[in-house]
Amino acid sequence: MPTYDYECSACGHAFEAFHSMSAEPISVCPECGGKVRRLIGTGAGILFKGSGFYQTDYRSAEYSKAASADKPEKTPAKKDEKSASKKETKKA
């Protein structure tokens, strides 16, 4: 059930009420009996709790392609050079 904010026009009393969306809105102030109006709020934001919700999980294919193009290429030749130099020193 949603929470609705109300404010009294006569005394300025502000309060919240829980009721279903199909229920009639409150029209009488519980403090002074004056007329109240329902306030329009921003609503609640979505809050993801737990592991597995990351900003990068649902990136577009275009973004992924651009990101992979920006990464430097790995050069396995350096590893081969090191192993080749070790073999040469062992032979001598």
VMD Tcl script that draws the C-alpha trace (Angstrom):
set ca {
  {0.00 0.00 0.00}
  {1.33 3.44 -0.82}
  {1.92 6.22 1.66}
  {0.11 9.48 0.97}
  {1.06 12.88 2.38}
  {-1.67 15.28 3.46}
  {-1.70 18.88 4.68}
  {-4.52 20.75 6.38}
  {-5.53 24.04 4.74}
  {-6.80 25.49 8.05}
  {-4.12 24.64 10.66}
  {-1.20 23.52 8.44}
  {-0.94 20.09 10.11}
  {0.96 17.68 7.85}
  {0.59 13.92 8.16}
  {0.98 10.65 6.26}
  {-1.60 7.94 5.73}
  {-1.36 4.38 4.39}
  {-4.27 3.29 2.24}
  {-4.86 1.47 -1.01}
  {-4.84 3.26 -4.33}
  {-8.54 2.59 -4.84}
  {-9.55 4.02 -1.42}
  {-11.06 7.49 -1.18}
  {-8.54 10.16 -0.13}
  {-8.80 11.62 3.37}
  {-10.70 14.92 3.36}
  {-10.85 15.91 7.06}
  {-7.91 16.93 9.29}
  {-7.54 14.67 12.33}
  {-6.34 17.67 14.43}
  {-8.85 20.44 13.73}
  {-11.46 18.93 11.40}
  {-10.53 21.32 8.58}
  {-10.23 20.47 4.91}
  {-7.03 18.66 3.85}
  {-5.35 18.31 0.50}
  {-3.24 15.43 -0.72}
  {0.31 16.45 -1.57}
  {2.07 15.25 -4.69}
  {5.37 13.67 -3.77}
  {8.33 12.51 -5.78}
  {7.66 8.89 -4.95}
  {10.14 6.34 -3.77}
  {13.28 5.52 -5.67}
  {14.17 1.98 -6.57}
  {16.73 0.52 -4.23}
  {18.53 -2.65 -5.24}
  {19.90 -4.61 -2.29}
  {22.22 -7.54 -2.48}
  {25.07 -8.58 -4.72}
  {24.81 -8.74 -8.47}
  {23.44 -5.31 -9.32}
  {26.14 -3.34 -11.03}
  {26.03 -0.26 -13.21}
  {27.95 -2.05 -15.95}
  {25.84 -5.22 -16.08}
  {23.47 -4.02 -18.75}
  {25.66 -1.93 -21.05}
  {24.81 -1.68 -24.73}
  {26.71 -3.67 -27.35}
  {28.08 -0.44 -28.83}
  {29.58 0.55 -25.47}
  {31.19 -2.86 -25.07}
  {32.75 -2.65 -28.55}
  {34.13 0.84 -27.88}
  {35.52 -0.24 -24.50}
  {37.27 -3.26 -25.97}
  {38.74 -1.09 -28.76}
  {40.24 1.26 -26.16}
  {42.03 -1.52 -24.28}
  {45.70 -2.06 -25.22}
  {46.45 -5.35 -26.90}
  {48.36 -7.92 -24.91}
  {51.74 -8.85 -26.32}
  {52.65 -12.48 -25.63}
  {56.01 -11.93 -27.44}
  {57.58 -10.64 -24.23}
  {56.94 -13.94 -22.51}
  {58.50 -15.80 -25.42}
  {61.58 -13.58 -25.29}
  {62.05 -14.29 -21.59}
  {61.76 -18.02 -22.05}
  {64.09 -17.91 -25.04}
  {66.73 -16.00 -23.05}
  {66.47 -18.55 -20.22}
  {67.00 -21.39 -22.69}
  {70.08 -19.66 -24.09}
  {71.64 -19.21 -20.68}
  {71.03 -22.87 -19.82}
  {72.77 -24.04 -23.00}
  {75.95 -22.14 -22.24}
}
mol new
graphics top color blue
foreach p $ca { graphics top sphere $p radius 0.5 }
foreach p [lrange $ca 0 end-1] q [lrange $ca 1 end] { graphics top cylinder $p $q radius 0.2 }
display resetview
